[in-house]
Amino acid sequence: MIHQYKLDGYNIVLDICSGSVHAVDELAYDIIAMFETESRDMIIRELTEKYRSTEGVTPEEVGECYDQIAQLKAAGKLFTEDTFQPMAGDLKAKTAGVVKALCLHIAHTCNLNCSYCFASQGKYHGDRALMSYEVGKRALDFLIENSGSRHNLEVDFFGGEPLMNFDVVKQLVAYAREIEKTHNKHFRFTLTTNGVLIDDDVIDFANREMSNVVLSLDGRKEVHDRYRVDYAGNGSWEKIVPKFQKLVEARGGKNYYMRGTFTHANPDFLEDIKTMLDLGFSELSMEPVVAAANDPSALTEADKAIVMEQYEKLAELMLQRDKEGKPFTFYHYMIDLKGGPCIYKRISGCGSGTEYMAVTPWGDLYPCHQFVGDEKFRLGDIWHGVDNHAIQDEFASCNVYAHEECRDCWARLYCSGGCAANSYHATGSITGVYEYGCELFKKRMECAIMIKVAENQELAAKGIEVPIELGSTCNACADGEACE
């Protein structure tokens, strides 16, 4: 299967199952489009006629280009068949029972009252609560006990607003550092915060102990303050931006993400990206809101064309600023087209409910933070482990090929079937497809790959040849070992 598109002056051809990316001229682009449906003689006749008057192309040149494409096909770089489906369940089957990451809901409460919040202002449609040290300690023990031979373990302090329970966060990190060497483990912590409670103590602690910090900022002041307000209705932009700037500066400008949400109010989110850049932030993420269709914040069909254009303009801005020596990172454009992840991970789908789980303040286990509060998806608890095996088995069998709509989609090895929670909330099934989100994802991938093509062309102009091709296999995954 191939996917062809044109963007920012490049003619790009993706060979989906080999992972090869080709930047070609107009003639090759047209030949590839016709290659599997027309004969060689027909292609030569039609394209010679098309390009003779404008390019002076001869039948011999068209034939030569055709033969080069045929050679690429023979080499497994074009029109490669999908042979991966039989492997789709292998990785989850071989690593069954191994948990590598927990999302600790350290606080089911929040000091902001964001109307678009999927977690109902941190309460997750339940009671407000703070996780006790005892529950958090047991959650870390549960992770170690169920992590198999893995060395690196991930823990995200999440909410609500986790800084409303900061003392327990510090105690849990201290406990983890005490026990990790005993068990030959290493904890990597992440903190997600709205910033209201950041102070010097938080900054010092986060920069010492957190591998990553996720900071919530929606961009322009008027955009941010539209939804991210306190319980008196006051916007939070003025309060949090100086704190974020201080934290990021103390962090050396690395290992953080400025994470925004764009809604129906700001489908022109590139202006919010520019505001973040002007504020001195360079590690950025802007996520489309996921909301019910009747929610005022929900993106509409009319918004879609605007958002698609914003993604393209964002890619152009990234290339421009890179040339100017002022690069920045956009989370959704971070792809490695030369090294990985390997094919086993690409087809296995999201690890929610199997290798990754969320823990409530009471110690209940859920497949991920977006399922918390829905009793159907309660997996068990941190004392007794998983006992809802039917739901866990459903997540274990949820791979890219479990989604009927994904099987013929060119982006399937980039999204791995997408987010199970978004699928469920859109269709009622974790193997459904959130179509709006899929369309945005595919546009992001086209833009991300175009950036890589542009970078590759720059290197080629300097005489540096760097092939672009996705990684295929990984012995660790094939053997069922825990990838780090």
C-alpha positions as CSV (number, residue, x, y, z in Angstrom):
1,M,0.0,0.0,0.0
2,I,1.2,3.5,-0.8
3,H,0.1,7.0,0.1
4,Q,0.8,10.0,-2.1
5,Y,0.4,13.7,-1.3
6,K,1.9,17.1,-2.2
7,L,2.8,19.6,0.5
8,D,5.0,22.7,0.6
9,G,6.4,22.0,-2.9
10,Y,7.3,18.3,-2.2
11,N,5.8,15.3,-4.0
12,I,5.8,12.7,-1.3
13,V,5.2,8.9,-1.6
14,L,4.9,6.7,1.4
15,D,5.3,3.0,1.2
16,I,3.3,2.0,4.2
17,C,4.5,-1.4,5.1
18,S,8.2,-0.9,4.4
19,G,8.2,2.5,5.9
20,S,10.1,4.0,3.0
21,V,9.5,7.7,2.2
22,H,10.2,8.9,-1.3
23,A,10.4,12.5,-2.5
24,V,10.0,12.4,-6.2
25,D,9.5,14.6,-9.3
26,E,6.1,15.1,-11.1
27,L,6.8,12.3,-13.6
28,A,7.6,9.7,-11.0
29,Y,4.7,10.8,-8.9
30,D,2.3,10.2,-11.8
31,I,3.9,6.8,-12.7
32,I,3.5,5.6,-9.2
33,A,-0.1,6.6,-9.1
34,M,-0.8,4.5,-12.3
35,F,1.7,1.7,-11.7
36,E,-0.6,-1.0,-10.3
37,T,-3.6,-0.3,-12.5
38,E,-2.1,0.5,-16.0
39,S,0.3,-1.3,-18.3
40,R,3.9,-0.1,-18.9
41,D,3.0,0.8,-22.5
42,M,-0.1,2.7,-21.5
43,I,1.8,4.7,-18.9
44,I,4.5,5.6,-21.3
45,R,2.0,6.8,-23.9
46,E,-0.1,8.8,-21.5
47,L,2.7,10.5,-19.7
48,T,4.8,11.2,-22.7
49,E,1.8,13.0,-24.1
50,K,1.3,14.9,-20.8
51,Y,4.8,16.0,-20.3
52,R,6.2,16.3,-23.9
53,S,5.0,19.9,-24.5
54,T,6.0,21.3,-21.1
55,E,9.0,19.2,-20.1
56,G,10.2,17.8,-23.4
57,V,10.0,14.3,-22.0
58,T,10.6,11.4,-24.4
59,P,9.1,7.9,-24.3
60,E,12.5,6.6,-23.4
61,E,12.7,8.8,-20.3
62,V,9.3,7.7,-19.1
63,G,10.2,4.1,-19.6
64,E,13.5,4.6,-17.7
65,C,11.6,6.2,-14.8
66,Y,9.0,3.3,-14.9
67,D,11.8,0.7,-14.7
68,Q,13.4,2.5,-11.7
69,I,10.1,2.3,-9.9
70,A,9.8,-1.3,-10.8
71,Q,13.2,-1.9,-9.2
72,L,12.1,-0.1,-6.0
73,K,9.1,-2.5,-5.9
74,A,11.4,-5.5,-6.4
75,A,13.6,-4.2,-3.6
76,G,10.6,-3.9,-1.2
77,K,10.6,-0.1,-1.1
78,L,7.3,0.4,-3.0
79,F,3.9,-1.4,-3.0
80,T,5.0,-3.7,-0.2
81,E,2.4,-6.1,1.1
82,D,1.2,-6.1,4.6
83,T,2.4,-9.2,6.4
84,F,2.1,-7.9,9.9
85,Q,-1.4,-8.9,10.9
86,P,-0.5,-12.4,12.2
87,M,2.0,-10.7,14.6
88,A,-0.5,-8.1,16.0
89,G,-1.1,-9.8,19.3
90,D,2.4,-11.2,19.9
91,L,3.9,-8.4,22.0
92,K,1.0,-8.1,24.4
93,A,0.7,-11.9,24.7
94,K,4.4,-12.3,25.5
95,T,4.5,-9.4,28.0
96,A,1.1,-10.3,29.6
97,G,1.0,-9.2,33.2
98,V,3.9,-6.8,32.9
99,V,3.1,-3.3,34.0
100,K,5.6,-0.5,33.1
101,A,3.7,2.7,34.0
102,L,1.1,4.1,36.3
103,C,-0.8,7.4,36.2
104,L,-1.3,8.3,39.9
105,H,-4.4,10.4,40.4
106,I,-2.8,12.1,43.3
107,A,-5.7,14.6,43.5
108,H,-9.3,14.3,42.4
109,T,-9.8,18.0,42.9
110,C,-8.6,21.1,41.2
111,N,-8.3,24.8,41.8
112,L,-9.4,25.7,38.3
113,N,-12.9,25.3,36.9
114,C,-12.2,24.6,33.2
115,S,-15.5,23.8,31.5
116,Y,-14.0,21.7,28.7
117,C,-12.2,19.4,31.3
118,F,-12.8,15.7,30.4
119,A,-12.3,15.0,34.1
120,S,-15.2,17.1,35.3
121,Q,-12.9,19.7,37.0
122,G,-10.8,16.9,38.5
123,K,-13.6,15.0,40.2
124,Y,-14.0,12.4,37.5
125,H,-17.7,12.4,38.0
126,G,-17.3,11.4,41.6
127,D,-16.2,12.8,44.9
128,R,-13.3,15.1,45.5
129,A,-10.4,13.4,47.1
130,L,-6.7,13.4,47.8
131,M,-4.5,10.3,47.6
132,S,-3.0,9.3,50.9
133,Y,0.7,8.4,51.2
134,E,-0.3,4.9,52.2
135,V,-2.3,4.4,48.9
136,G,0.4,5.9,46.8
137,K,3.1,3.8,48.5
138,R,1.1,0.7,47.8
139,A,0.7,1.8,44.2
140,L,4.5,2.0,43.8
141,D,4.9,-1.4,45.4
142,F,2.2,-2.8,43.0
143,L,4.1,-1.4,40.1
144,I,7.4,-3.0,41.2
145,E,5.7,-6.3,41.9
146,N,4.1,-6.4,38.4
147,S,6.9,-5.0,36.4
148,G,8.7,-8.2,35.6
149,S,12.3,-7.7,34.4
150,R,11.8,-4.1,33.4
151,H,14.3,-1.7,34.8
152,N,12.8,1.7,33.9
153,L,9.3,2.4,35.4
154,E,7.1,5.4,34.6
155,V,4.9,7.3,37.1
156,D,2.9,10.3,36.2
157,F,1.5,12.5,39.0
158,F,-1.8,13.6,37.6
159,G,-5.1,15.1,38.7
160,G,-7.2,17.2,39.0
161,E,-4.3,19.3,40.1
162,P,-1.5,17.2,41.7
163,L,0.1,20.2,43.4
164,M,-2.9,20.3,45.7
165,N,-1.4,17.2,47.3
166,F,2.3,18.2,46.9
167,D,3.5,16.9,50.2
168,V,2.4,13.4,49.3
169,V,4.0,13.7,45.9
170,K,7.3,14.5,47.6
171,Q,6.9,11.6,50.1
172,L,6.2,9.1,47.3
173,V,9.2,10.2,45.3
174,A,11.4,9.8,48.4
175,Y,10.0,6.3,49.0
176,A,10.6,5.3,45.3
177,R,14.2,6.5,45.5
178,E,14.6,4.4,48.7
179,I,13.4,1.1,47.1
180,E,14.5,1.4,43.5
181,K,18.0,0.1,43.9
182,T,16.9,-2.8,46.1
183,H,14.7,-4.0,43.3
184,N,17.0,-3.0,40.4
185,K,14.5,-0.5,39.1
186,H,14.6,3.2,38.2
187,F,11.6,5.4,38.4
188,R,11.0,8.2,36.0
189,F,8.5,10.7,37.2
190,T,6.3,13.2,35.3
191,L,4.2,16.0,36.8
192,T,1.2,17.5,35.0
193,T,0.2,20.9,36.5
194,N,-1.9,23.9,35.8
195,G,0.7,26.1,37.4
196,V,-1.4,27.9,40.0
197,L,0.5,26.5,43.0
198,I,4.0,26.6,41.5
199,D,6.6,28.2,43.9
200,D,10.3,27.9,44.4
201,D,9.9,24.7,46.4
202,V,7.9,23.1,43.5
203,I,10.5,24.3,40.9
204,D,13.5,23.0,42.9
205,F,11.8,19.6,43.5
206,A,10.4,19.2,39.9
207,N,13.8,20.1,38.3
208,R,15.5,17.6,40.6
209,E,13.1,14.7,40.4
210,M,10.8,15.0,37.4
211,S,12.0,13.6,34.1
212,N,9.3,15.7,32.4
213,V,6.9,18.4,33.5
214,V,3.7,19.1,31.5
215,L,2.5,22.6,31.9
216,S,-1.1,23.6,30.9
217,L,-1.3,26.8,28.8
218,D,-3.7,27.4,26.0
219,G,-1.7,30.2,24.4
220,R,-3.1,33.7,23.9
221,K,-4.4,35.3,27.1
222,E,-7.9,35.8,25.8
223,V,-8.0,32.2,24.6
224,H,-6.5,30.7,27.8
225,D,-8.8,32.8,30.1
226,R,-11.9,31.8,28.2
227,Y,-11.9,28.3,29.8
228,R,-9.1,28.1,32.3
229,V,-10.6,30.0,35.1
230,D,-10.9,29.7,38.9
231,Y,-14.1,29.1,40.7
232,A,-14.8,32.9,40.8
233,G,-14.5,33.0,37.1
234,N,-11.2,34.8,37.0
235,G,-8.7,33.8,34.3
236,S,-5.4,32.2,35.3
237,W,-3.0,33.4,32.5
238,E,-1.5,36.4,34.4
239,K,-0.9,34.2,37.4
240,I,0.7,31.2,35.8
241,V,2.8,32.5,32.9
242,P,5.5,34.0,35.1
243,K,5.7,30.9,37.1
244,F,6.0,28.7,34.0
245,Q,8.8,31.0,32.7
246,K,10.7,30.7,35.9
247,L,10.3,26.9,36.1
248,V,11.4,26.5,32.4
249,E,14.4,28.8,32.8
250,A,15.5,27.0,36.0
251,R,15.1,23.7,34.0
252,G,17.4,24.9,31.3
253,G,14.6,25.0,28.8
254,K,14.5,21.2,28.5
255,N,12.4,18.2,29.5
256,Y,9.0,20.0,29.7
257,Y,6.0,20.4,27.5
258,M,3.8,23.5,27.3
259,R,0.5,21.6,26.7
260,G,-2.4,23.6,25.3
261,T,-5.9,22.6,24.2
262,F,-7.6,24.2,21.1
263,T,-11.3,24.4,20.8
264,H,-14.1,25.8,18.7
265,A,-13.0,29.2,20.1
266,N,-9.5,29.0,18.6
267,P,-9.2,26.7,15.6
268,D,-6.5,29.2,14.5
269,F,-4.3,27.7,17.2
270,L,-1.1,28.6,15.4
271,E,-1.5,32.1,16.9
272,D,-1.4,30.4,20.3
273,I,1.8,28.6,19.3
274,K,3.3,31.9,18.3
275,T,2.3,33.4,21.7
276,M,4.0,30.5,23.5
277,L,7.2,31.1,21.4
278,D,7.1,34.8,22.2
279,L,6.9,34.0,25.9
280,G,10.1,32.0,25.6
281,F,8.7,28.4,25.4
282,S,10.0,26.0,22.8
283,E,8.7,22.6,23.8
284,L,5.1,22.8,22.7
285,S,2.0,20.7,22.3
286,M,-1.5,21.8,21.2
287,E,-4.2,19.1,21.5
288,P,-7.6,19.2,19.9
289,V,-10.4,19.2,22.5
290,V,-12.4,16.0,22.7
291,A,-15.9,16.9,23.7
292,A,-19.5,15.9,23.1
293,A,-20.9,17.4,19.8
294,N,-23.2,19.7,21.7
295,D,-20.5,21.1,23.9
296,P,-19.8,24.8,23.1
297,S,-16.0,24.0,23.0
298,A,-16.4,21.1,20.5
299,L,-14.7,21.4,17.2
300,T,-17.1,21.5,14.3
301,E,-16.9,20.4,10.7
302,A,-16.5,24.0,9.7
303,D,-13.5,24.2,12.0
304,K,-11.8,21.3,10.4
305,A,-10.5,23.1,7.3
306,I,-9.1,25.9,9.5
307,V,-7.3,23.3,11.7
308,M,-5.9,21.5,8.7
309,E,-4.4,24.7,7.3
310,Q,-3.0,25.6,10.7
311,Y,-1.1,22.3,10.8
312,E,0.4,23.0,7.4
313,K,1.4,26.6,8.4
314,L,2.8,25.3,11.6
315,A,5.1,22.9,9.7
316,E,6.2,25.8,7.5
317,L,6.9,27.9,10.6
318,M,9.0,25.1,12.1
319,L,11.2,24.8,9.0
320,Q,11.6,28.6,8.8
321,R,12.6,29.0,12.4
322,D,15.0,26.1,12.1
323,K,16.8,27.9,9.3
324,E,16.9,31.0,11.4
325,G,18.5,29.1,14.3
326,K,15.4,29.4,16.5
327,P,14.0,25.8,16.4
328,F,11.1,24.6,18.5
329,T,9.5,21.2,19.1
330,F,5.9,20.3,18.5
331,Y,4.9,17.1,20.2
332,H,2.8,15.7,17.4
333,Y,5.5,16.3,14.8
334,M,8.1,14.3,16.7
335,I,8.6,11.1,14.6
336,D,11.6,9.0,14.1
337,L,11.6,7.7,10.5
338,K,14.9,6.0,10.8
339,G,14.9,4.1,14.1
340,G,11.5,3.2,15.5
341,P,9.4,2.4,17.3
342,C,9.6,-1.2,16.0
343,I,6.8,-2.9,14.1
344,Y,5.7,-4.9,17.1
345,K,4.9,-1.7,19.0
346,R,3.4,-0.1,15.9
347,I,0.8,-2.8,15.4
348,S,0.1,-3.6,19.1
349,G,-1.7,-0.4,19.8
350,C,-2.0,1.5,23.0
351,G,-0.8,-0.2,26.1
352,S,-3.7,1.1,28.3
353,G,-5.2,-1.6,30.5
354,T,-2.2,-3.9,30.1
355,E,1.2,-2.2,30.6
356,Y,-0.2,1.1,31.6
357,M,-2.9,1.8,34.2
358,A,-4.4,4.7,36.2
359,V,-4.8,4.6,40.0
360,T,-7.5,6.6,41.8
361,P,-7.1,8.2,45.2
362,W,-8.7,5.1,46.6
363,G,-6.4,2.6,44.9
364,D,-8.8,1.5,42.1
365,L,-7.2,0.5,38.8
366,Y,-8.5,1.7,35.4
367,P,-7.1,1.2,31.9
368,C,-6.1,4.9,31.7
369,H,-7.0,8.3,33.1
370,Q,-9.7,8.8,30.6
371,F,-11.7,5.8,31.8
372,V,-11.5,6.7,35.5
373,G,-15.0,7.0,37.0
374,D,-16.7,4.6,34.6
375,E,-17.3,1.6,36.8
376,K,-17.5,-0.7,33.8
377,F,-13.8,-0.2,33.2
378,R,-12.6,-0.7,36.8
379,L,-9.9,-3.4,36.5
380,G,-9.4,-4.1,40.2
381,D,-7.2,-2.4,42.8
382,I,-3.6,-2.1,43.9
383,W,-4.0,-4.6,46.8
384,H,-5.6,-7.5,45.0
385,G,-4.5,-6.7,41.4
386,V,-6.6,-7.1,38.3
387,D,-9.8,-9.1,38.7
388,N,-11.8,-7.7,35.8
389,H,-10.2,-10.0,33.3
390,A,-12.8,-9.6,30.7
391,I,-12.1,-5.9,30.3
392,Q,-8.4,-6.4,30.5
393,D,-8.6,-9.1,27.8
394,E,-10.6,-6.6,25.6
395,F,-7.7,-4.1,25.9
396,A,-5.1,-6.8,25.3
397,S,-6.8,-7.8,22.0
398,C,-7.2,-4.1,21.0
399,N,-4.5,-3.7,18.3
400,V,-4.4,-1.8,15.0
401,Y,-6.1,-4.7,13.1
402,A,-8.9,-4.9,15.6
403,H,-10.2,-1.6,14.2
404,E,-11.9,-2.6,10.9
405,E,-11.5,0.9,9.5
406,C,-7.8,0.9,10.2
407,R,-6.9,-2.1,8.2
408,D,-6.9,-0.2,4.9
409,C,-5.7,3.2,6.3
410,W,-2.3,4.5,5.2
411,A,-1.7,5.9,8.7
412,R,-2.2,2.7,10.6
413,L,1.5,2.1,11.4
414,Y,1.9,5.6,12.7
415,C,-1.2,5.8,15.0
416,S,-1.4,2.1,15.9
417,G,-5.1,2.3,16.0
418,G,-5.3,5.6,18.0
419,C,-6.6,6.3,21.4
420,A,-8.9,3.6,22.9
421,A,-10.6,6.2,25.1
422,N,-11.4,8.5,22.2
423,S,-12.7,5.5,20.2
424,Y,-15.0,4.5,23.1
425,H,-16.4,7.9,23.8
426,A,-17.0,8.5,20.1
427,T,-18.5,5.0,19.2
428,G,-19.1,3.1,22.4
429,S,-16.4,0.6,21.6
430,I,-12.6,0.7,22.1
431,T,-12.2,-0.8,18.7
432,G,-14.3,1.9,17.0
433,V,-12.8,4.9,15.3
434,Y,-13.0,8.6,16.3
435,E,-13.2,9.8,12.7
436,Y,-12.7,13.5,13.4
437,G,-9.5,12.8,15.4
438,C,-8.3,10.4,12.7
439,E,-8.5,13.0,10.0
440,L,-6.5,15.5,12.2
441,F,-4.0,12.8,13.0
442,K,-3.4,12.0,9.3
443,K,-2.8,15.6,8.5
444,R,-0.3,15.9,11.4
445,M,1.6,12.9,10.0
446,E,1.7,14.3,6.5
447,C,3.1,17.5,7.9
448,A,5.6,15.8,10.2
449,I,6.9,13.6,7.3
450,M,7.1,16.6,5.0
451,I,9.4,18.3,7.7
452,K,11.6,15.2,7.7
453,V,11.7,15.2,3.9
454,A,12.7,18.9,3.9
455,E,15.4,18.3,6.4
456,N,16.7,15.3,4.4
457,Q,16.8,17.5,1.2
458,E,18.9,20.0,3.1
459,L,21.3,17.3,4.1
460,A,21.4,15.9,0.5
461,A,22.2,19.4,-0.8
462,K,25.3,19.3,1.5
463,G,26.2,15.9,0.1
464,I,25.0,13.9,3.1
465,E,22.8,11.0,2.1
466,V,20.3,9.9,4.8
467,P,17.7,7.3,3.8
468,I,14.3,7.7,5.4
469,E,12.7,4.4,6.4
470,L,10.8,3.2,9.4
471,G,12.3,0.6,11.7
472,S,10.9,-2.9,11.1
473,T,11.6,-5.4,13.8
474,C,13.1,-5.5,17.3
475,N,14.5,-8.7,18.7
476,A,13.6,-7.7,22.3
477,C,9.9,-7.3,21.3
478,A,10.0,-10.4,19.2
479,D,11.3,-12.4,22.1
480,G,8.8,-10.9,24.5
481,E,11.4,-9.0,26.5
482,A,10.4,-5.7,28.1
483,C,11.5,-2.8,25.9
484,E,13.0,0.1,27.9
